[in-house]
């Protein structure tokens, strides 16, 4: 029987992808093991993960363990969640790392995980302060890759929006529709099972979009964000509500520019916000066209052949005839063909 080795497969997986996957498996195994032993030595059944507040996000204790805003996103509290995450994480990270690079992939994952957990932390305290729900602080802790997974879908929507994938072997959908499907599922899960941890999908979607829209540095380093009109916030919603989302988004953008949370773009604030107008789309298209022409000129300059050597004396030379000008009175006499060594005729 031939030996089975995973070494060739691991060698094709980029470094940052391997690091994230191994961290996910390590943290999950440690968390599940400690939770299992805690339940074994306790007379009552406890909430999963509540015994490891230094690893997952328990809003009532997270200020004591601030690193959990990052580590909680790499911990799953069930075997089923671990299997799903181990499958989806390498597939998504492998593609994004080859497009963005290892450093940008790690930065994106950290921003989405920490940002969504911070919003979840504030949301839980708000629920306790307004509605008096203590389970929002001490219930099921926030954990897992659900927020980062929807962030990957937002990134794919930016990179390959029209690419089609097949779901359940029957349904073909475009990549740009997958975040909406995931958000719909999360809404159902929140209604049935509570906010934790399924609200992370909502928060992860928003954080990923804001980062890619306004803060991610472009490949050439000339600007930040994605200025294309198709990536505007309004296009994540049905057409009837888009004008209202656009109006509210533009106002939020103006406030964010005034307090210097985001940078003002080339377009005036009145014509651009979360919904750029046609002028902004044309400017973006012209900018991309100019960059493409610049790259093409540089490639042609480096690949142009060396100049040809001068012809020998025995080779006939033909003097080119210049084109006639547009002025009717201006005529250009024809120049006869001159062989080498022959005197030209008068």
C-alpha positions in Angstrom: 0.0 0.0 0.0 1.5 3.3 -1.0 2.3 5.8 1.7 0.0 8.9 1.9 1.8 12.2 2.4 0.3 15.6 2.8 3.7 17.3 2.3 3.2 18.1 -1.4 -0.2 19.7 -0.6 1.3 21.8 2.2 4.1 23.0 0.0 1.5 24.5 -2.4 -0.2 26.4 0.4 1.3 29.9 1.0 2.9 30.7 4.3 0.3 33.1 5.8 -2.5 30.6 4.9 -0.7 27.8 6.7 0.0 30.1 9.7 -3.7 31.1 10.1 -5.0 27.5 9.7 -2.5 26.1 12.2 -3.4 28.9 14.7 -7.1 28.1 14.3 -6.6 24.4 14.9 -4.3 25.0 17.9 -6.5 27.5 19.7 -9.6 25.5 19.0 -8.1 22.2 20.4 -6.9 24.0 23.5 -10.3 25.7 24.0 -12.3 22.5 23.5 -10.0 20.5 25.8 -10.1 23.0 28.6 -13.9 23.3 28.3 -14.3 19.6 28.4 -12.2 19.2 31.6 -14.0 22.1 33.2 -17.4 20.4 32.6 -16.1 17.1 33.8 -15.1 18.5 37.2 -18.3 20.6 37.5 -21.7 19.4 38.8 -23.6 21.6 36.5 -23.5 22.0 32.7 -21.8 25.2 31.8 -22.1 27.4 28.7 -19.4 26.3 26.1 -16.4 28.6 26.2 -17.4 30.5 29.3 -14.6 28.9 31.2 -11.9 30.3 28.9 -12.6 34.0 28.9 -8.9 34.6 28.2 -9.3 32.9 24.8 -12.8 33.8 23.6 -14.8 37.1 23.8 -16.9 37.2 27.0 -18.1 40.9 27.0 -18.3 41.0 30.8 -14.6 40.1 31.1 -13.0 41.2 27.9 -11.5 44.4 29.2 -9.4 42.2 31.5 -8.2 40.1 28.6 -8.0 42.6 25.7 -6.1 40.2 23.4 -9.3 38.1 23.1 -10.6 40.7 20.6 -8.2 38.9 18.2 -7.9 35.4 19.5 -11.7 34.9 19.8 -11.9 35.0 16.0 -9.6 31.9 15.7 -11.4 29.7 18.2 -14.4 27.4 17.4 -16.4 25.8 20.2 -17.6 22.7 18.4 -16.2 20.0 16.1 -18.7 20.9 13.3 -17.6 24.6 13.4 -14.0 23.5 13.3 -14.5 21.3 10.3 -16.2 24.0 8.4 -13.6 26.6 9.3 -10.7 24.3 8.4 -12.2 23.8 5.0 -13.1 27.4 4.2 -10.2 29.2 5.7 -7.4 27.7 3.5 -9.5 27.9 0.3 -10.2 31.6 0.8 -6.8 32.6 2.2 -4.9 30.7 -0.5 -6.5 32.8 -3.3 -6.3 36.1 -1.5 -2.7 35.7 -0.4 -1.6 35.1 -4.0 -3.5 38.3 -5.1 -2.6 40.6 -2.1 0.5 39.0 -0.6 1.0 37.6 2.9 1.3 40.9 4.7 -1.9 42.3 3.4 -3.8 39.1 4.0 -2.8 39.0 7.7 -3.6 42.7 8.0 -7.1 42.2 6.5 -7.8 39.2 8.8 -6.7 41.1 11.9 -8.8 44.2 11.0 -12.0 42.2 10.3 -11.7 40.0 13.4 -10.8 42.8 15.8 -13.2 45.3 14.3 -16.2 43.0 14.4 -15.4 41.9 17.9 -15.2 45.5 19.1 -18.6 46.2 17.6 -20.0 43.0 19.2 -18.5 44.1 22.6 -20.2 47.5 22.3 -23.5 46.0 21.1 -23.6 43.6 24.1 -23.0 46.4 26.6 -25.7 48.5 24.9 -28.2 45.6 25.1 -27.4 45.2 28.8 -27.7 49.0 29.5 -30.9 49.5 27.5 -32.8 46.3 27.9 -31.1 44.9 31.1 -30.2 41.6 29.4 -27.4 40.1 31.5 -27.0 37.2 29.1 -25.7 39.7 26.6 -22.6 40.0 28.9 -22.4 36.5 30.3 -24.1 34.3 27.7 -22.5 32.4 24.8 -19.2 34.2 24.1 -18.4 35.6 20.7 -16.0 33.3 18.8 -15.3 31.7 15.5 -14.6 32.7 11.9 -18.2 33.7 10.9 -17.2 37.4 10.7 -14.1 36.7 8.8 -15.8 34.3 6.4 -18.3 37.0 5.3 -15.3 39.4 5.0 -13.7 36.9 2.5 -16.9 37.0 0.5 -16.8 40.8 0.4 -13.2 40.6 -0.8 -14.2 38.2 -3.6 -17.0 40.5 -4.6 -14.5 43.2 -5.1 -12.1 41.0 -7.1 -14.3 38.6 -9.0 -17.9 39.8 -8.7 -19.2 38.2 -11.9 -17.6 34.8 -11.3 -20.1 32.0 -10.9 -20.0 29.3 -8.3 -22.2 26.2 -7.9 -24.1 25.7 -4.7 -25.3 22.2 -3.6 -24.4 20.9 -7.0 -27.5 22.5 -8.7 -27.7 26.3 -8.2 -25.3 28.7 -9.9 -24.9 32.1 -8.4 -22.5 35.0 -8.9 -19.9 35.8 -6.3 -21.4 39.2 -5.7 -24.6 37.6 -4.4 -23.0 35.4 -1.8 -22.6 38.0 0.9 -26.3 38.8 0.8 -27.1 35.1 1.1 -24.8 34.8 4.1 -26.3 37.9 5.7 -29.8 36.5 5.2 -28.8 33.2 6.9 -27.3 35.1 9.8 -30.5 37.0 10.3 -32.4 33.8 10.6 -29.8 32.4 13.0 -30.0 35.5 15.2 -33.8 35.2 15.5 -33.7 31.5 16.3 -30.6 31.2 18.5 -29.7 34.7 19.7 -27.1 37.3 18.8 -24.0 35.5 19.8 -22.0 34.6 17.8 -24.1 35.1 14.6 -24.2 38.9 14.8 -20.5 38.7 14.0 -21.6 38.1 10.4 -23.3 41.5 10.2 -20.4 43.2 11.9 -17.7 41.4 9.8 -19.5 42.4 6.6 -19.5 46.0 7.5 -15.9 46.1 8.8 -14.6 44.3 5.7 -16.4 46.7 3.3 -15.2 49.8 5.1 -11.6 48.6 5.1 -11.6 47.7 1.4 -13.6 50.8 0.4 -11.5 53.4 2.3 -8.3 52.1 3.8 -6.7 49.3 1.9 -3.6 50.5 0.0 -3.7 50.0 -3.7 -1.1 47.7 -5.4 0.9 50.7 -6.7 0.6 52.6 -3.4 -0.8 55.7 -5.0 -4.1 55.8 -3.1 -6.3 54.0 -0.5 -9.6 52.3 -1.0 -11.7 51.2 -3.9 -13.2 54.2 -5.8 -15.3 52.2 -8.3 -19.0 52.9 -8.3 -20.0 49.2 -8.4 -18.5 48.7 -4.9 -20.6 51.5 -3.3 -22.5 50.7 -0.2 -25.9 51.2 -1.8 -25.4 48.3 -4.3 -25.6 45.8 -1.4 -29.3 46.6 -1.0 -32.4 46.1 -3.2 -33.0 48.8 -5.8 -36.1 50.4 -4.1 -34.1 51.4 -1.0 -30.8 52.4 -2.8 -31.6 56.2 -3.0 -32.3 56.4 0.7 -29.1 54.4 1.6 -27.1 56.6 -0.7 -28.4 59.8 0.8 -27.7 58.6 4.4 -24.3 57.3 3.3 -23.2 60.6 1.7 -24.0 62.4 5.0 -22.0 59.9 7.0 -19.1 60.2 4.6 -19.1 64.0 4.9 -19.0 63.7 8.7 -16.2 61.1 8.6 -14.2 63.4 6.3 -14.6 66.4 8.7 -13.4 64.4 11.7 -10.6 62.9 9.6 -11.7 59.3 9.9 -11.4 58.9 6.1 -9.6 60.9 3.4 -11.4 63.1 1.0 -11.0 61.8 -2.6 -10.6 63.8 -5.8 -14.3 64.2 -6.2 -16.0 66.9 -4.2 -17.8 65.8 -1.1 -21.2 66.9 -2.5 -20.9 64.5 -5.4 -19.2 61.6 -3.7 -19.7 59.7 -0.6 -20.7 56.1 -0.2 -22.5 56.6 -3.5 -20.2 58.1 -6.2 -21.8 59.8 -9.2 -21.2 59.1 -12.8 -18.4 61.7 -12.8 -16.5 59.8 -10.2 -16.9 56.5 -12.1 -15.5 58.1 -15.3 -12.6 59.6 -13.4 -11.8 56.2 -11.9 -12.0 54.6 -15.3 -9.7 57.2 -16.8 -7.2 56.7 -14.0 -7.2 52.9 -14.5 -6.7 53.4 -18.2 -3.8 55.7 -17.7 -2.1 53.2 -15.4 -2.6 50.4 -17.9 -1.1 52.5 -20.7 1.8 53.5 -18.5 2.5 49.8 -17.7 2.2 48.9 -21.3 4.7 51.6 -22.4 7.2 50.4 -19.7 6.8 46.8 -20.9 7.3 47.8 -24.6 10.4 49.9 -23.7 12.1 47.0 -21.9 11.2 44.4 -24.6 12.0 46.5 -27.7 14.7 44.9 -30.0 18.2 46.5 -30.7 18.4 48.8 -33.7 19.3 47.2 -37.0 22.8 47.6 -38.5 23.5 49.9 -41.5 23.1 48.3 -44.9 26.2 47.3 -46.9 27.4 49.0 -50.0 26.0 46.3 -52.3 22.4 46.7 -50.9 20.0 48.9 -52.7 18.5 51.8 -50.7 15.1 53.2 -51.2 14.5 56.8 -50.0 11.0 57.0 -48.5 8.6 59.5 -50.1 7.1 61.9 -47.5 3.3 62.2 -47.5 1.7 65.1 -49.2 0.4 67.9 -47.0 -3.1 68.9 -46.7 -2.4 72.2 -48.7 -3.5 71.8 -52.3 -0.7 73.9 -53.7 2.0 72.1 -51.9 3.4 69.2 -54.0 6.2 66.8 -53.3 8.3 65.6 -56.2 8.9 61.9 -56.5 12.4 60.7 -55.5 13.8 58.0 -57.8 15.3 54.8 -56.5 19.1 55.1 -56.3 21.3 52.0 -56.5 24.6 52.0 -54.5 27.5 53.2 -56.6 25.4 54.8 -59.3 25.3 58.6 -59.8 21.9 60.1 -59.6 20.5 61.5 -62.9 19.7 65.1 -63.2 
